Amino acid sequence: MPVPSSTSPATEAAKGRIHNIGYRHYDGPRLGRSYATRSLLVQSLRGAYGLGRSAKSKVLPMILFAVMCMPAGIIVAVAVFTKMKDLPLDYTSYAIYLQAVIGIFLAAQAPQAVSRDLRFKTVPLYFSRPIERIDYVFAKFAAMTGAVFILTAAPLVVLYIGALLAKLSFGTQTKDFAAALLAALLLSLLYAGLGLVIAALTPRRGFGVAAIIALFTISYGAVSSVQAIAGEQGNETVAGWLGLFSPVTLIDGVQSWALGAEPSSPAGPPNAFAGTVFVLVLLGAIAGSFGLLLLRYRKVGLS
């Protein structure tokens, strides 16, 4: 004999009732792919300096920014008060001498830009719609390039303003300043590309930090030391070619050959052919970094 149901028809109807809880269909403008890419770029650039993040996230980037600008301020003060006829440090040499600070900044911020998305597996959400893989890579690449460029260009602006206040030659200072800005942009593209490729290989931020520091700091120390030894033994050509094996000496070689700057490393490109190779290797490294990031996120986007 069937057992009668303990629930009344009214109770069954209540269980199947659809309640209006206030959700409404969105009828506003669809801003689309370009807006999403631009928003990601701006958010990533702000995040590199801790803007929009917690207070402790701002400490390290702001300290490094101050450390980058402090020597420029001191140089300017000395040049103004002693009435120097020229700045004691070339514009193009500034970033080379402070490359350790730039390396620390990149090691701290490149993993922050990409590792969290990998660790928490949020990358596929970006690719759901409307943004695509190339948009994500472009936004992150451009944001990190912009962050490094701000770090390297700000002290150059301080030096330039100080040189004008010291009444140094306007034409000469402007020419050197423009060349240094171009060199800073190339450095920023190279650093951002290599740093992001390394950071994107692992979701563990600590591994990314250590690998980036090793690439930029250790390689520069090793290459410059061997260059100095080769130069002392009279092998200037060998010393010059060795500059290809470190990002810092590569940038220094390009700006010394293509921009007419004085080499800050022990040796620059030994001849015009070597200088051309330096430029091609630099451009290839930048383009290759972007391509490797695309390949990496083509795989990540499927998981």
N, C-alpha and C positions, 0 to 999 in steps of 0.2 A: 504494500500500500504506500503511495507517495507521501512523503512528509511535507506538510504545508509550509510555505515560506514564512519566515518570521518577520520579513520586511513588507511593509504596505506599498501599494502602487505609488503613493505620494513620495515615499522615501526613495523608491527607484527613480522617479522622475527628477528628484533633487540631485541625485548622483550624476545624472547625465546633463545637467543644466550648464549652459555656457554663460559665464559672467563677463560683463563688460568692465574691465579694470582700467580703462583709460588709454590703452595703446592706440595710436593712430598711424595711419600710413603716411610716410614722408613724401611730401609733394614739392619740396624745395629744389633748388638747382643741384644738378650732379656735376661736381667740380672736376671730376675725372682724373686721368692718369698724371698729367703734368702737375696738377695741384698736389696730389699725393706725393709725388717725387720731390717737389719743392719743400713740402712740409717735413718730409723725412730728412732732407739735406739740412734744413734750418735747425731741426731738433737735434741732429747729430753734431752739428757745429757748436750749438749752445752747450750740449752735453760735454764736449771736449774741455770746456772751461768750467764745468760744474754748474752752469746756469740752468735753472729749472730742476736742480737736484738738491740733495741734502747739503747742509753747511760744510760737513767734512769733505764732501766731494769737490768743493771749491778750493780747499787749502793748497793742495799740491800744485795744480795748474797755475794758480795765482802767484804762488811763491816762485815757481820756475819762470813765470813771465817777468816778475820783479827782478830776478837774478839775471835774466837776459838783458834787461834795460839798464840795470845799475851801472855796469862798466861804461856804457854809452854816456850816461849822465855825468860820470866822473871825468871822462875824456873831454866832454863839452865844457865842463867847469874849468878844467885846466887850460883848455885852448882859449877860452874867453879871458880868463884872468891873467894869463901869461902872454896874451897877444901873439899866439903862434901864427906862423905863416902857412901852416898846413896841419891837418889832423895827424896825430901820431900813429893812427891805425887806419889802414885802408878799409873802405866800405866792404869790399868783397872778402876781406880776411876775417871780418867780425864773426860770421857764422862758423867758419872753420875753427877758430880758436875756442868757440863756445859750443862745439858740436856735442860735447858730453851732455850739456843741458838739454839740447834738442833731442838727443837720444833717449834721455830719461823721460821727457815729456811724451815722446812717441810710444815708448814702452808702457807707459801708464795709461795712455788714452786710446791707442789702437785696439787693444783687447776689450776695453770698455765699449768701444763702438760696435763690435761684432760678436764678441764671445758670449755675452748675455743672451743674445738672440739664438745662438747655437745651443747654449746650455739649457735654456728653458724651452727649446724647440718651438719658438714663435716665428721662425722664418717662413714656414708654409702659410702662415696667416697673412703675411705681406703679399704673397703671390696669389692669394685667393681672388682678389679683385681690388682695384683696377690695376695695381702696380705689377710690373713684370720684373724678371730677374735682372735685366740690364739696367732698369731704373733703380733698383735697390743698390746694385754695385756702383752705378754712377753717383748716386746720392752719398753713399758712404765714402767713396773715393774723393769726391769733390769736397765733402765736409772736412775730412782729415787733411786734405791739401790746404784748405782754407785755414784750418787751425794752426798748422805748422807755419804757413805763410805769415799769419798774424804774429806768431812768436818771433819769426826771424826778421820781418819787415819793421816792426815797431821800433827796435833800437836803431835801425838805419834812419828812420824818420827823425829820431832824437839827434843822431849825429848830423844829419843834414840841416836841421833847424839850428843846431849849435854852431855849425860851420858858417851859416849865414849871419848869425848873431856876432860871430867873431870877425865878420867882414872879410871872409876869405873869398876867393874868386868865384863868382856866381856861376859862370859857364863851366869851369872845371868841376866844381862840386856837383852841379846838376848832372853833368855827363857821368861822373863816377857813381852818383846816387842811382841814376836810371839803370846803369849796368849792374849794380848790386841788387836792385829789385828784380831784374830778370834772372840773375843767378839764384836769388832766394826763391823765386817761383819754380825754377828747375829743381832746386834742392827739395822743395816742398812736395813736388810731384813724385820725385824718386823716393823720398822717405815715406810718404803716405802709401805709395804702392807696395813697397817692400814690407812695411810694417803691417798693413792690412792682410797681405798674403800670409804672413807668418801667423798673425792672430786668428785668421779664419781657419787654420789647419786644426785647431784644437779648441774645444769649449772651455778648457781650463785656463783661467786667466793667468795664473802663476807661470805656467809653461810658456805662454805667449810673451810675458814680460821678460823672462830670462832669455828666451831666444832672440828677441829684438835687441836687447842690450848686448848680447854676444855678437850679433851680426854687425852692429854699428861701432861699438866701442872697441871690442877685441880686434876686429878686422883692421880698424884704423891704426891701433897701436902696433899690430904685427907688420902691416904693410909699410907704415912710415919708418919703423925701425930698420926693416930690411932695405928700404930705399936709402936711408942714411948710411948704412954700411956699404951698400953698393956705390954710393956717391963718393965715399971716402976712398974706395979702392979704384976710383977712376972709371967705373962703369956707369956713366951718366945715362946712356941709352937704356940700359937694363933698368936702372932706377926709375926712369920715366915711364916705361911700359908697365912696371909693377903697380902704378897708380890705378890700373883698370880693376884691381882685385879688392878694392874697398869703396863703399859708397861715398865716403867723405873725400878720399883722394880722387875719385872719379869726377865729382863735382868741381874740385879744385883744379883738376886738369882741364876741364871744359872751360871754366871761366878764365883761366890763365891763357888758353890758346884762342878761344873764340871772342872773349871780351877784353883781352889785353891786360888782364890783371896780373899782379905779381903773385907767383906761386906761394902758397902758405905751407904746403907740404914740402918735404925735402927735394922733390923733383917734379917737374911738369912734363907734358908730352915733349919728346926729344925733337920732333920735326912736324912738318905740316901733315904728312900722312898719318902720323900717330894722333895728331889733334883731331883729324877727321874721324878716326876710329873711336876716339873718346866720345865724340858727339853722337856717333851712331850707336855706340854701346849704351849711352845714357838714354837716348830715345827708345832703343829697343827694350831696355829694362823697364821703362815707364809703361810702354805699350804691352809688354809681356806680363807685367804685374796685373794690369787691367784684364787681360785675357785669362790669366790663371784664376782670378777672382770669379769671372764668369763661369769657368769650368767648375769651380768649387761649388758655386751656388746653384748650378744646374743639377748637381747631385743632391745637395742639401734640400732643395725645394721639393724633392720627391719623398722625403721622409717625414 
